[in-house]
């Protein structure tokens, strides 16, 4: 099963969001600059992807995720210093919705990130649904033959206990082919119970996944007997944002939805939506997301806690409109899908928006025959049984291949259902034993588990300090709030089954910042070792210290600056995720330049070989 790590650096990942309910805020028009304060010194990482850079966004809001352990009072002061006003907190994913002047969007994000208190601060990108119907009624549903649906229905037509949430533009609950299946949902957009479809897209998605079937009426859905939970997140134009999509995912998972369909794009690198998907995953739900309809290629990696679905045509080939890249997990039929429409009738629709609910329906059928399986096991059943098409093995066009409903159900039935009793593997990467820490220090922990890591808890001297529920697992400690001297850091990870990892501890010393005038800078690389051969995505860790106090640290790859961030105190652990997969094979040098409070610089280089 192909799974990916997402890269998090000071250069930011994309978001789409509004800070609450009601109308979407104004967005820049085509050809206009996104804000007047753009500076070459700061770039949102999302904007390095042309598909994301072209998206409109809410001009006056940022979504910020503080590091676990960040002091609330320090955060309040930071928001004020950045000219930002806290207007909402999404507690489940520790995300702050901040109001900022449009002219200061970039400088505010830069200020937040330079503080060392904020892990991500992102634009609120605005998304549209992936498709609308474009053909008259057609009396055939050829996609069931493509997914081996009839054989799957011999195994199961779905269980009433497996709920499919449709996070979309609402659902027409009075449609003759949906009314018996629709449970009471919620309107995230207006914060009320009116989940009526305002744009038409959600009703089409709902019918594709689970229209009432075997009733001599209309169309059949994939999951005949699985209830539908409507969650409206969009406006009348079909537009939605990361704040709304994330809130919809969290609402659905908290109310027991096992499968959560999200047919908006491009979400392949959205940090806030990923946080919501990860939370849902740890609660026992699986989010299924459409790949997108721009017909382009991205290098985005997606994220482990969801399934991204591309579309194939009736010939079983990739649809011309389907987006491609390493984020694609699986493909499903996405052209000529006959489904329910908002006006109570039926029509044909094209798009990855409809490939995704086909997969959501299959996921629901798989859970119906294997209700004790965790999301990771369901993912494995889906991906391991996909029919390989395109290049041999997994590829960036078809992912693992085309969904095979019958084979997926058979695999789920055969899946090992003995309780998982093995906890995650875990290690503290920074600091190292015996290290002296002062000022604000970031502790980094690596934790992995085949079934998913639910959280990592950091304790200081046996007292729980902070909990991180999102990867990469990092905590910020203001050492000045502790007594000087020896302290013990202890980390424990828990998997989605509730199994804890063995505890890992490291003994360190908290020291007050030096008041001497001597200036001695030191940089020590921790991992990987000098001359190591690397591939894929590589986390480079180092420690820096300077008795005059640290001010700035800069990372360079082969002499090109890739990251600049501020530091405080006299010592700190630092790390950078290098996308070595994008580098040419051969020798490369990673350089760190540390600047102290007096302006003196210390430089160290790490030679590496890219396989």
C-alpha positions as CSV (number, residue, x, y, z in Angstrom):
1,X,0.0,0.0,0.0
2,X,1.5,3.3,-1.0
3,X,1.4,5.9,1.7
4,X,3.2,9.2,1.8
5,X,4.7,11.7,4.3
6,X,3.8,15.3,3.9
7,X,6.6,17.9,4.1
8,X,6.2,20.7,6.6
9,X,8.7,23.6,6.6
10,X,8.5,27.2,7.4
11,X,7.4,27.8,3.8
12,X,3.7,27.1,4.1
13,X,1.1,24.5,3.0
14,X,-2.2,25.6,1.4
15,X,-5.5,26.1,3.1
16,X,-9.0,27.0,2.0
17,X,-11.3,28.5,4.6
18,X,-13.6,31.1,6.0
19,X,-13.7,32.0,9.6
20,X,-17.3,31.0,10.3
21,X,-20.7,30.7,8.8
22,X,-22.4,32.9,6.2
23,X,-21.3,34.4,2.9
24,X,-17.8,33.8,1.6
25,X,-15.6,36.8,1.9
26,X,-14.3,38.8,-1.1
27,X,-11.6,37.2,-3.2
28,X,-9.2,38.8,-5.7
29,X,-10.2,38.9,-9.3
30,X,-8.3,37.2,-12.1
31,X,-5.2,39.2,-12.9
32,X,-5.2,41.2,-9.7
33,X,-2.4,40.7,-7.1
34,X,-3.5,38.6,-4.1
35,X,-2.3,41.3,-1.7
36,X,-0.1,44.4,-1.9
37,X,2.5,43.2,0.6
38,X,4.0,40.4,-1.4
39,X,7.7,40.2,-0.8
40,X,10.4,37.9,-2.4
41,X,11.5,37.1,1.2
42,X,8.3,35.2,2.0
43,X,6.4,32.6,-0.1
44,X,3.5,30.4,0.9
45,X,4.6,26.9,0.0
46,X,1.2,26.2,-1.5
47,X,1.9,28.9,-4.1
48,X,4.8,26.9,-5.5
49,X,2.2,24.6,-7.0
50,X,0.6,26.4,-10.0
51,X,-2.7,24.7,-9.5
52,X,-3.0,26.0,-6.0
53,X,-1.5,29.4,-6.7
54,X,-4.2,30.0,-9.2
55,X,-7.0,29.5,-6.6
56,X,-8.9,32.4,-5.1
57,X,-8.6,32.8,-1.4
58,X,-10.1,34.7,1.5
59,X,-8.1,37.9,1.5
60,X,-8.4,38.8,5.2
61,X,-7.9,35.5,7.0
62,X,-5.1,33.0,8.0
63,X,-5.4,29.6,9.5
64,X,-2.7,29.1,12.1
65,X,-1.7,25.9,14.0
66,X,0.4,26.5,17.1
67,X,3.0,24.0,18.2
68,X,1.7,21.8,21.1
69,X,3.1,23.4,24.3
70,X,2.9,27.0,23.0
71,X,2.0,29.3,25.9
72,X,-1.5,30.8,25.4
73,X,-0.4,34.2,26.7
74,X,2.5,34.2,24.4
75,X,0.2,33.3,21.5
76,X,-2.1,36.2,22.4
77,X,0.8,38.6,22.4
78,X,2.0,37.1,19.1
79,X,-1.3,37.6,17.3
80,X,-1.4,41.2,18.5
81,X,2.2,41.7,17.2
82,X,1.2,40.3,13.9
83,X,-1.8,42.5,13.6
84,X,-4.1,39.5,13.7
85,X,-7.4,39.0,15.6
86,X,-8.4,35.6,16.8
87,X,-12.0,35.0,15.6
88,X,-12.4,31.3,16.0
89,X,-10.6,28.2,17.3
90,X,-11.2,24.7,15.8
91,X,-10.3,22.9,19.0
92,X,-10.3,19.3,17.5
93,X,-7.4,20.2,15.2
94,X,-5.8,23.0,17.3
95,X,-6.3,25.6,14.6
96,X,-6.8,29.3,15.0
97,X,-8.8,31.3,12.5
98,X,-7.2,34.8,12.4
99,X,-8.5,38.0,10.9
100,X,-5.8,40.2,9.3
101,X,-5.8,43.3,7.1
102,X,-5.7,42.2,3.5
103,X,-2.6,44.3,2.9
104,X,-0.7,42.5,5.7
105,X,-1.6,38.9,4.8
106,X,2.0,37.8,3.9
107,X,3.8,39.9,6.6
108,X,1.4,38.6,9.3
109,X,2.1,35.0,8.3
110,X,5.8,35.7,8.2
111,X,5.7,37.2,11.7
112,X,3.7,34.2,13.0
113,X,6.2,31.7,11.6
114,X,9.3,33.5,12.7
115,X,8.1,33.4,16.3
116,X,8.8,29.7,16.8
117,X,5.3,29.2,18.3
118,X,3.4,28.5,15.1
119,X,3.8,25.3,13.1
120,X,1.8,26.4,10.1
121,X,0.1,29.6,9.0
122,X,-1.7,29.4,5.7
123,X,-3.9,31.2,3.2
124,X,-7.6,30.3,3.1
125,X,-8.0,28.9,-0.4
126,X,-11.4,28.6,-1.9
127,X,-12.4,25.5,-3.8
128,X,-15.2,24.6,-6.2
129,X,-16.9,21.2,-6.6
130,X,-15.2,19.0,-9.2
131,X,-18.1,18.6,-11.7
132,X,-21.7,19.4,-12.6
133,X,-24.1,17.2,-14.8
134,X,-23.7,17.8,-18.5
135,X,-25.8,15.2,-20.2
136,X,-29.4,14.2,-20.5
137,X,-30.9,11.1,-18.8
138,X,-29.2,7.9,-20.0
139,X,-30.7,4.5,-19.1
140,X,-27.6,2.7,-18.3
141,X,-25.1,2.7,-15.4
142,X,-22.1,1.1,-17.0
143,X,-19.7,1.9,-14.1
144,X,-21.0,-1.0,-12.1
145,X,-19.5,-3.5,-14.6
146,X,-16.2,-1.6,-14.4
147,X,-16.0,-2.0,-10.7
148,X,-17.3,-5.6,-10.6
149,X,-20.3,-4.4,-8.6
150,X,-22.8,-7.1,-9.1
151,X,-20.4,-9.8,-7.7
152,X,-19.8,-7.5,-4.7
153,X,-23.5,-7.3,-4.1
154,X,-23.6,-11.1,-3.8
155,X,-21.3,-10.6,-0.8
156,X,-23.0,-7.5,0.7
157,X,-25.3,-4.7,-0.3
158,X,-24.3,-2.7,2.8
159,X,-25.1,-2.5,6.5
160,X,-27.4,0.0,8.0
161,X,-24.8,0.6,10.7
162,X,-22.2,1.9,8.2
163,X,-23.0,5.6,7.6
164,X,-21.6,7.5,4.6
165,X,-21.3,11.3,5.1
166,X,-21.5,13.6,2.1
167,X,-19.5,16.7,2.9
168,X,-20.7,18.9,0.0
169,X,-23.3,21.5,-1.1
170,X,-26.1,19.7,0.7
171,X,-28.5,16.9,-0.4
172,X,-32.1,16.9,-1.6
173,X,-33.5,14.7,1.1
174,X,-36.9,14.5,-0.6
175,X,-35.6,12.8,-3.8
176,X,-37.5,9.5,-4.4
177,X,-34.2,7.6,-4.6
178,X,-32.7,9.2,-1.5
179,X,-35.4,10.0,1.0
180,X,-35.4,6.6,2.7
181,X,-31.6,6.8,3.2
182,X,-30.9,10.4,4.4
183,X,-30.3,10.9,8.1
184,X,-30.6,14.3,9.8
185,X,-27.5,16.2,8.8
186,X,-26.0,19.6,9.4
187,X,-25.4,22.9,7.6
188,X,-21.8,23.9,8.5
189,X,-22.1,27.0,6.2
190,X,-25.0,28.6,8.0
191,X,-24.7,26.7,11.3
192,X,-28.2,25.2,11.2
193,X,-30.1,22.0,10.4
194,X,-31.1,23.0,6.8
195,X,-28.9,20.8,4.7
196,X,-30.9,21.3,1.5
197,X,-28.7,21.2,-1.6
198,X,-28.1,24.8,-2.8
199,X,-25.9,24.0,-5.8
200,X,-26.9,20.5,-7.0
201,X,-23.5,18.8,-6.6
202,X,-24.1,17.1,-3.3
203,X,-27.3,15.3,-4.4
204,X,-25.4,13.9,-7.4
205,X,-22.6,12.7,-5.1
206,X,-25.0,11.1,-2.6
207,X,-26.9,9.2,-5.3
208,X,-23.7,7.9,-6.8
209,X,-22.6,6.5,-3.4
210,X,-25.8,5.1,-2.0
211,X,-29.1,5.8,-3.8
212,X,-31.9,3.5,-2.7
213,X,-31.5,0.4,-4.8
214,X,-33.4,-2.7,-5.8
215,X,-36.6,-0.7,-5.5
216,X,-37.7,-0.5,-9.2
217,X,-37.1,3.2,-9.1
218,X,-34.5,5.4,-10.7
219,X,-30.9,4.4,-10.3
220,X,-28.8,2.2,-8.0
221,X,-26.1,3.3,-5.6
222,X,-23.0,1.4,-4.8
223,X,-24.0,0.9,-1.1
224,X,-27.7,-0.1,-1.2
225,X,-28.4,-0.2,2.5
226,X,-25.9,2.3,4.0
227,X,-27.4,5.5,5.4
228,X,-26.4,8.9,4.0
229,X,-25.4,11.8,6.3
230,X,-25.6,15.2,4.5
231,X,-23.1,17.9,5.7
232,X,-23.5,21.1,3.8
233,X,-20.2,23.1,3.6
234,X,-20.7,25.2,0.4
235,X,-22.5,28.2,-0.8
236,X,-25.0,28.6,-3.7
237,X,-22.1,28.7,-6.2
238,X,-20.7,25.5,-4.8
239,X,-17.7,27.2,-3.2
240,X,-16.2,25.9,0.0
241,X,-13.1,26.5,2.1
242,X,-10.7,24.6,4.3
243,X,-12.3,25.8,7.5
244,X,-15.8,24.6,6.3
245,X,-14.5,21.3,4.8
246,X,-12.4,20.5,7.9
247,X,-15.4,21.4,10.2
248,X,-17.6,19.1,8.1
249,X,-15.3,16.2,8.4
250,X,-15.0,16.7,12.1
251,X,-18.7,17.0,12.6
252,X,-19.4,13.8,10.6
253,X,-16.8,11.7,12.3
254,X,-17.9,12.8,15.7
255,X,-21.4,11.6,14.8
256,X,-20.3,8.1,13.8
257,X,-19.9,8.4,10.0
258,X,-17.5,5.6,8.9
259,X,-17.0,6.9,5.4
260,X,-16.7,10.7,4.7
261,X,-16.8,11.7,1.0
262,X,-15.2,15.1,0.1
263,X,-15.6,15.9,-3.6
264,X,-13.6,19.2,-3.7
265,X,-10.1,19.8,-5.1
266,X,-7.2,20.4,-5.0
267,X,-6.9,19.3,-1.4
268,X,-3.8,17.2,-1.9
269,X,-1.5,19.3,0.3
270,X,-4.0,21.1,2.5
271,X,-2.7,21.1,6.1
272,X,-6.0,21.9,7.9
273,X,-8.1,19.4,5.9
274,X,-5.4,16.8,6.5
275,X,-5.5,17.5,10.2
276,X,-9.3,16.9,10.1
277,X,-8.8,13.7,8.1
278,X,-6.2,12.5,10.6
279,X,-8.5,13.2,13.5
280,X,-11.4,11.3,11.7
281,X,-9.0,8.4,10.9
282,X,-8.0,8.1,14.6
283,X,-11.7,8.1,15.5
284,X,-12.3,5.2,13.2
285,X,-13.5,6.9,10.0
286,X,-12.0,7.1,6.5
287,X,-12.1,10.2,4.3
288,X,-12.3,9.8,0.5
289,X,-11.3,12.8,-1.6
290,X,-11.6,13.5,-5.3
291,X,-8.4,14.0,-7.1
292,X,-9.4,17.1,-9.2
293,X,-10.5,17.9,-12.7
294,X,-7.8,20.2,-14.1
295,X,-6.1,17.4,-16.0
296,X,-2.8,18.5,-14.7
297,X,0.1,16.8,-12.9
298,X,1.4,17.8,-9.4
299,X,4.3,16.5,-7.3
300,X,2.1,16.7,-4.2
301,X,2.2,13.6,-2.0
302,X,-1.2,13.6,-0.5
303,X,-1.6,12.3,3.0
304,X,-1.8,8.9,4.7
305,X,-5.2,9.5,6.4
306,X,-7.3,9.6,3.3
307,X,-7.9,8.0,-0.1
308,X,-7.5,10.3,-3.1
309,X,-9.4,9.1,-6.2
310,X,-8.8,9.8,-9.8
311,X,-11.2,9.1,-12.7
312,X,-11.2,6.6,-15.6
313,X,-13.4,6.7,-18.7
314,X,-15.6,3.9,-20.0
315,X,-12.7,2.4,-21.9
316,X,-10.9,2.0,-18.5
317,X,-8.3,4.7,-19.3
318,X,-7.4,7.8,-17.3
319,X,-10.0,10.5,-18.0
320,X,-8.5,13.5,-19.7
321,X,-9.7,15.8,-17.0
322,X,-8.4,13.7,-14.0
323,X,-5.4,15.2,-12.1
324,X,-2.4,13.0,-11.7
325,X,0.5,12.8,-9.3
326,X,2.0,10.7,-6.5
327,X,-1.0,11.7,-4.3
328,X,-3.4,9.5,-6.3
329,X,-4.2,6.3,-4.4
330,X,-6.8,4.6,-6.7
331,X,-9.0,5.3,-9.7
332,X,-12.7,4.7,-10.4
333,X,-15.2,5.4,-13.2
334,X,-15.8,9.1,-13.5
335,X,-17.5,9.6,-16.9
336,X,-21.2,9.2,-17.8
337,X,-22.2,8.4,-14.2
338,X,-26.0,8.3,-14.0
339,X,-27.2,9.6,-10.7
340,X,-29.8,11.6,-8.8
341,X,-30.2,15.4,-9.3
342,X,-31.4,18.2,-7.1
343,X,-34.6,18.7,-9.1
344,X,-35.8,15.2,-8.2
345,X,-34.8,13.7,-11.5
346,X,-31.8,11.9,-12.9
347,X,-28.9,12.8,-15.1
348,X,-25.4,12.0,-16.2
349,X,-22.3,13.6,-14.6
350,X,-18.6,13.5,-15.3
351,X,-15.7,14.2,-12.9
352,X,-13.5,12.8,-10.1
353,X,-16.4,14.1,-7.9
354,X,-18.2,11.0,-8.9
355,X,-15.3,8.6,-8.9
356,X,-14.8,9.4,-5.3
357,X,-18.3,8.4,-4.1
358,X,-18.0,5.2,-6.0
359,X,-15.0,4.4,-3.9
360,X,-16.8,5.7,-0.8
361,X,-19.6,3.2,-1.6
362,X,-17.1,0.3,-1.9
363,X,-15.4,1.3,1.4
364,X,-18.8,1.2,3.0
365,X,-19.5,-2.3,1.6
366,X,-16.1,-3.4,2.9
367,X,-16.8,-2.2,6.4
368,X,-20.2,-3.8,6.2
369,X,-18.6,-7.3,5.9
370,X,-15.8,-6.5,8.3
371,X,-17.1,-4.0,10.9
372,X,-14.2,-4.5,13.4
373,X,-11.5,-3.4,11.0
374,X,-9.7,-0.1,11.5
375,X,-9.4,2.5,8.7
376,X,-5.9,1.4,7.8
377,X,-7.0,-2.2,7.2
378,X,-9.9,-1.0,5.0
379,X,-7.4,1.1,3.0
380,X,-5.2,-1.9,2.6
381,X,-8.1,-4.0,1.3
382,X,-9.0,-1.3,-1.2
383,X,-5.5,-0.7,-2.5
384,X,-4.2,-4.2,-2.5
385,X,-7.1,-5.5,-4.6
386,X,-7.1,-2.6,-7.2
387,X,-6.7,-3.8,-10.8
388,X,-3.3,-2.7,-12.0
389,X,-3.6,-0.6,-15.1
390,X,-1.1,1.8,-16.8
391,X,2.5,1.3,-15.9
392,X,3.3,-2.0,-14.0
393,X,2.7,-1.5,-10.3
394,X,1.8,1.8,-8.6
395,X,2.2,4.9,-10.6
396,X,1.3,8.6,-10.6
397,X,-1.6,8.3,-13.0
398,X,-3.6,5.4,-11.7
399,X,-2.2,5.0,-8.2
400,X,-2.7,1.4,-7.1
401,X,-5.1,0.8,-10.0
402,X,-8.8,0.7,-10.7
403,X,-11.2,-0.1,-7.8
404,X,-12.4,-3.7,-7.7
405,X,-15.4,-3.9,-5.4
406,X,-15.8,-7.7,-5.2
407,X,-12.1,-8.3,-4.6
408,X,-12.0,-5.5,-1.9
409,X,-14.9,-7.1,-0.1
410,X,-13.3,-10.6,-0.3
411,X,-10.0,-9.1,1.1
412,X,-11.8,-7.4,3.9
413,X,-13.5,-10.6,4.9
414,X,-10.1,-12.3,4.9
415,X,-8.4,-9.5,6.8
416,X,-6.9,-10.3,10.1
417,X,-9.3,-9.3,12.8
418,X,-7.4,-10.2,15.9
419,X,-6.9,-7.1,18.1
420,X,-3.8,-5.2,17.5
421,X,-1.7,-5.3,20.7
422,X,1.5,-3.7,19.5
423,X,2.0,0.0,20.1
424,X,3.8,2.5,17.8
425,X,7.5,2.8,17.4
426,X,8.9,6.0,18.7
427,X,12.1,7.9,19.3
428,X,13.0,11.4,20.4
429,X,15.1,12.9,17.6
430,X,15.9,16.2,19.3
431,X,17.3,17.0,21.8
432,X,19.9,14.4,22.5
433,X,20.9,13.1,26.0
434,X,22.9,15.6,28.0
435,X,22.2,18.6,25.8
436,X,21.8,22.0,27.4
437,X,18.7,23.9,26.4
438,X,17.8,27.5,26.9
439,X,15.2,29.9,25.5
440,X,12.5,28.5,23.3
441,X,13.4,25.0,22.2
442,X,11.5,22.6,19.8
443,X,11.4,19.0,20.7
444,X,11.0,16.6,17.7
445,X,9.6,13.1,18.0
446,X,9.2,10.4,15.3
447,X,6.3,8.0,15.8
448,X,4.9,5.4,13.3
449,X,2.3,2.7,13.4
450,X,0.7,0.6,10.6
451,X,-2.7,1.3,12.0
452,X,-2.1,5.0,12.5
453,X,-0.7,7.1,15.4
454,X,-3.5,8.8,17.4
455,X,-1.3,11.1,19.4
456,X,2.1,11.7,21.1
457,X,2.3,12.9,24.7
458,X,5.4,14.8,26.0
459,X,6.0,14.9,29.7
460,X,8.5,17.0,31.6
461,X,9.7,15.5,34.9
462,X,6.8,13.0,34.9
463,X,4.1,15.7,34.4
464,X,2.2,15.7,31.1
465,X,3.2,18.9,29.2
466,X,1.5,18.7,25.8
467,X,-0.2,16.4,23.3
468,X,0.4,16.4,19.5
469,X,-2.2,14.7,17.3
470,X,-0.7,15.6,13.9
471,X,2.5,14.6,12.2
472,X,5.3,15.7,12.3
473,X,5.2,15.5,16.1
474,X,6.9,18.6,17.6
475,X,6.6,20.5,20.9
476,X,7.8,24.0,21.8
477,X,9.2,24.4,25.4
478,X,9.9,27.8,26.8
479,X,12.7,26.7,29.2
480,X,12.6,30.1,31.0
481,X,9.3,28.9,32.6
482,X,11.2,26.0,34.3
483,X,13.9,26.0,36.9
484,X,17.5,25.9,35.7
485,X,19.1,22.4,36.1
486,X,18.4,18.8,35.1
487,X,15.1,17.8,33.6
488,X,13.8,14.6,32.0
489,X,11.7,14.6,28.8
490,X,9.5,11.6,28.3
491,X,7.5,10.8,25.1
492,X,4.8,8.1,24.6
493,X,2.8,7.5,21.4
494,X,-0.6,5.8,21.3
495,X,-2.0,4.1,18.2
496,X,-5.6,4.2,16.9
497,X,-6.3,1.0,18.8
498,X,-5.3,2.6,22.1
499,X,-1.9,0.7,22.4
500,X,0.9,2.8,23.9
501,X,4.5,2.7,22.7
502,X,7.3,2.1,25.0
503,X,8.2,5.3,26.7
504,X,11.3,7.1,25.5
505,X,13.2,9.5,27.8
506,X,16.1,11.9,27.5
507,X,17.8,13.8,30.2
508,X,18.7,17.4,29.5
509,X,19.7,20.6,31.3
510,X,17.7,23.9,31.2
511,X,20.1,26.8,31.5
512,X,19.5,30.5,31.7
513,X,20.8,32.5,28.7
514,X,24.4,33.5,29.0
515,X,25.1,37.2,29.9
516,X,28.8,37.0,28.9
517,X,30.1,38.9,25.9
518,X,31.9,35.9,24.5
519,X,30.6,34.7,21.1
520,X,31.1,31.1,20.3
521,X,28.8,29.5,17.8
522,X,28.5,25.8,17.2
523,X,26.5,23.7,14.7
524,X,26.3,19.9,15.1
525,X,24.4,17.7,12.6
526,X,22.6,14.9,14.3
527,X,21.2,13.0,11.3
528,X,21.8,11.7,8.7
529,X,25.5,11.1,9.0
530,X,28.0,12.9,6.8
531,X,28.3,11.2,3.4
532,X,25.2,9.2,3.8
533,X,23.3,8.0,0.7
534,X,19.7,9.2,0.8
535,X,16.5,9.1,-1.3
536,X,12.9,10.1,-1.0
537,X,12.1,12.6,1.7
538,X,14.9,13.2,4.3
539,X,14.6,14.9,7.6
540,X,17.9,16.6,8.4
541,X,18.4,17.4,12.2
542,X,21.0,19.5,13.8
543,X,21.6,21.5,17.0
544,X,22.9,25.0,17.1
545,X,24.2,27.1,20.0
546,X,25.8,30.4,20.6
547,X,26.6,32.1,23.9
548,X,25.7,35.5,22.4
549,X,22.1,34.2,21.8
550,X,20.7,32.8,18.6
551,X,18.9,35.1,16.2
552,X,18.5,33.5,12.8
553,X,19.2,30.1,11.1
554,X,19.3,29.6,7.4
555,X,19.2,26.3,5.4
556,X,20.8,26.0,2.0
557,X,20.9,23.2,-0.5
558,X,23.9,23.3,-2.8
559,X,24.2,27.0,-2.0
560,X,20.6,27.9,-2.6
561,X,18.6,29.3,0.4
562,X,15.5,27.2,1.1
563,X,14.5,28.2,4.6
564,X,15.1,31.1,7.0
565,X,13.6,31.1,10.5
566,X,14.2,33.0,13.8
567,X,15.5,31.4,17.0
568,X,15.8,32.5,20.6
569,X,17.9,31.4,23.5
570,X,21.5,30.1,23.3
571,X,20.7,26.6,22.0
572,X,18.1,24.9,19.9
573,X,17.3,21.8,17.9
574,X,16.5,22.4,14.3
575,X,15.3,20.3,11.4
576,X,14.5,20.6,7.7
577,X,12.6,18.2,5.5
578,X,14.6,17.9,2.2
579,X,12.7,16.6,-0.8
580,X,15.7,14.6,-2.0
581,X,13.5,12.8,-4.5
582,X,13.4,16.0,-6.6
583,X,17.2,16.4,-6.6
584,X,19.5,15.0,-9.3
585,X,21.4,11.8,-8.4
586,X,24.9,12.5,-7.1
587,X,26.6,14.5,-4.4
588,X,24.9,17.4,-2.6
589,X,25.7,19.7,0.3
590,X,23.3,20.9,3.0
591,X,24.5,24.0,4.7
592,X,23.3,25.7,7.9
593,X,24.2,29.3,8.7
594,X,23.4,30.5,12.3
595,X,23.5,34.2,13.1
596,X,23.8,35.3,16.7
597,X,22.4,38.4,18.4
598,X,25.5,40.3,17.6
599,X,25.4,39.6,13.9
600,X,28.2,37.0,13.9
601,X,27.6,34.0,11.7
602,X,28.6,30.3,12.1
603,X,28.5,27.9,9.1
604,X,28.5,24.1,8.9
605,X,28.0,21.8,5.9
606,X,26.7,18.3,5.6
607,X,27.7,16.3,2.4
608,X,25.1,13.8,1.2
609,X,24.7,11.5,-1.8
610,X,21.4,11.3,-3.6
611,X,20.8,7.7,-4.8
